Amino acid sequence: VVMLLRSDVKQSVTVLRRNVKHIRHWLEEESSAASSKAAESIKPKEIETKRFRFLTSLFEKLAKKLIQLKMAVSTFSSPTPVSGIAEPPASFSSAAIGWKQPYSTSSRAPLRFRRMKKRRGISCDYSCIEVRDVCYRPPGTQLNILNGVNFSLREKSFGLIFGKSGSGKTTLLQLLAGLNKPTSGSICIQRYGDDGQPKAVPELLPTEKVGIVFQFPERFFVADNVLDEITFGWPRQKGCLQLKEQLTSNLQRAFNWVGLDSIPLDKDPQLLSGGYKRRLALAIQLVQTPDLLILDEPLAGLDWKARADVAKLLKHLKKELTLLVVSHDLRELAALVDQSWRMETGGVLLAECPPL
Ligand SMILES: Nc1ncnc2c1ncn2[C@@H]1O[C@H](COP(=O)(O)OP(=O)(O)OP(=O)(O)O)[C@@H](O)[C@H]1O
């Protein structure tokens, strides 16, 4: 973790992967030693496979968690203020989290968002996330996974990317989340005026304003209760009261959004239903108030009811932030889609309606 905080994610993940290789070598050595003991009744190969699987999954889990932590740290150290925050409910009081009570307890206001005061005058300014001529070639390889990817996604809309397995969808999401850097091209935010003309120069997309929910996020839960899971990576040192107040409020807001209010905070996340696990994974990202939320196969592995619930939740979230989803589940998501693209083998992205 210290290494991660000091260096960048890519380097840390590389180190973790290297460790997995070491473990594999170690197991191979053990395997040859064990096979020479022919008299033993146990099946060493079986044990090794199990051990190897366990260790690789442990490292994968750790790597994903570290990425999440790194993103959380960069968000928390970002000076961007968070607005429109409501008062936390009793279940989310700072006391429950072990912090000094920063809120007035005299008024137990209902759990609603305070409406932000709107500025006078009507403005139709809007912004778009613009991906321009992005190519990506993993270090040490000769082939581009992404080739000249171009697209633009308007704020508070739902973008869907579909396409064959191995075409480069996840790679693109990772670039957008700042987990890797494009080999060439840019990922920017462009503001447009009422007339549809660009206003000012495009700015690079700040990665602390991007949240990512990996495929099967529940596999990367590490804590034994919901509260610890969601506060993983939060600052633990004394002080930073203002930041902690902000995080507590964000937490309440995120739980409201995803409908997790009724879940006891001391519940083991692994005991939640499939749909609720996904909600928790979403809430973890929403606490960091991203402008863009990226979801890799959000419906994968869920039963029909949970899929319908998560799709409904995404429809609700679309009103608040920009969503970019990679999915094979086109039927459930089609009604939400504002823009869609097909990723072709070879990493070329084409604007296309989902084939239904
Ligand atoms: N670091 C890397 N080095 C070399 N090849 C890589 C690397 N990362 C990904 N690839 C390859 O790039 C291709 C695209 O992978 P990616 O995971 O982005 O595909 P995908 O479209 O998301 O697939 P799926 O739908 O199965 O998740 C795959 O063939 C993969 O093996």
The ligand as an SDF file (V2000), in Angstrom:
LIG
                    3D

 31 33  0  0  0  0  0  0  0  0999 V2000
   -1.3030   -5.9040  -21.0250 N   0  0  0  0  0  0  0  0  0  0  0  0
   -1.6160   -6.5980  -22.1140 C   0  0  0  0  0  0  0  0  0  0  0  0
   -0.6670   -7.1410  -22.8960 N   0  0  0  0  0  0  0  0  0  0  0  0
   -0.9650   -7.8250  -24.0050 C   0  0  0  0  0  0  0  0  0  0  0  0
   -2.2170   -8.0360  -24.4320 N   0  0  0  0  0  0  0  0  0  0  0  0
   -3.2160   -7.5360  -23.6870 C   0  0  0  0  0  0  0  0  0  0  0  0
   -2.9780   -6.7880  -22.4980 C   0  0  0  0  0  0  0  0  0  0  0  0
   -4.1760   -6.4140  -21.9830 N   0  0  0  0  0  0  0  0  0  0  0  0
   -5.1030   -6.9180  -22.8030 C   0  0  0  0  0  0  0  0  0  0  0  0
   -4.5390   -7.5870  -23.8250 N   0  0  0  0  0  0  0  0  0  0  0  0
   -5.2320   -8.2520  -24.9420 C   0  0  0  0  0  0  0  0  0  0  0  0
   -6.0270   -7.2630  -25.5850 O   0  0  0  0  0  0  0  0  0  0  0  0
   -7.2330   -7.8110  -26.0660 C   0  0  0  0  0  0  0  0  0  0  0  0
   -8.4020   -7.0030  -25.5880 C   0  0  0  0  0  0  0  0  0  0  0  0
   -8.6350   -7.2490  -24.1950 O   0  0  0  0  0  0  0  0  0  0  0  0
   -9.8820   -6.6390  -23.4230 P   0  0  0  0  0  0  0  0  0  0  0  0
   -9.9020   -7.2190  -22.0650 O   0  0  0  0  0  0  0  0  0  0  0  0
   -9.8390   -5.1540  -23.5200 O   0  0  0  0  0  0  0  0  0  0  0  0
  -11.0860   -7.2070  -24.3060 O   0  0  0  0  0  0  0  0  0  0  0  0
  -12.6550   -7.1060  -24.0500 P   0  0  0  0  0  0  0  0  0  0  0  0
  -13.2620   -6.6180  -25.3170 O   0  0  0  0  0  0  0  0  0  0  0  0
  -12.9340   -6.3070  -22.8320 O   0  0  0  0  0  0  0  0  0  0  0  0
  -13.0230   -8.6290  -23.8170 O   0  0  0  0  0  0  0  0  0  0  0  0
  -14.2090   -9.2610  -22.8910 P   0  0  0  0  0  0  0  0  0  0  0  0
  -15.5050   -8.8650  -23.5170 O   0  0  0  0  0  0  0  0  0  0  0  0
  -13.9430  -10.7330  -22.9890 O   0  0  0  0  0  0  0  0  0  0  0  0
  -14.0210   -8.7180  -21.5110 O   0  0  0  0  0  0  0  0  0  0  0  0
   -7.2610   -9.2570  -25.5930 C   0  0  0  0  0  0  0  0  0  0  0  0
   -6.8820  -10.0760  -26.6790 O   0  0  0  0  0  0  0  0  0  0  0  0
   -6.2340   -9.3070  -24.4920 C   0  0  0  0  0  0  0  0  0  0  0  0
   -5.6310  -10.5590  -24.4180 O   0  0  0  0  0  0  0  0  0  0  0  0
  1  2  1  0
  2  3  1  0
  2  7  2  0
  3  4  2  0
  4  5  1  0
  5  6  2  0
  6  7  1  0
  6 10  1  0
  7  8  1  0
  8  9  2  0
  9 10  1  0
 10 11  1  0
 11 12  1  0
 11 30  1  0
 12 13  1  0
 13 14  1  0
 13 28  1  0
 14 15  1  0
 15 16  1  0
 16 17  2  0
 16 18  1  0
 16 19  1  0
 19 20  1  0
 20 21  2  0
 20 22  1  0
 20 23  1  0
 23 24  1  0
 24 25  2  0
 24 26  1  0
 24 27  1  0
 28 29  1  0
 28 30  1  0
 30 31  1  0
M  END
$$$$
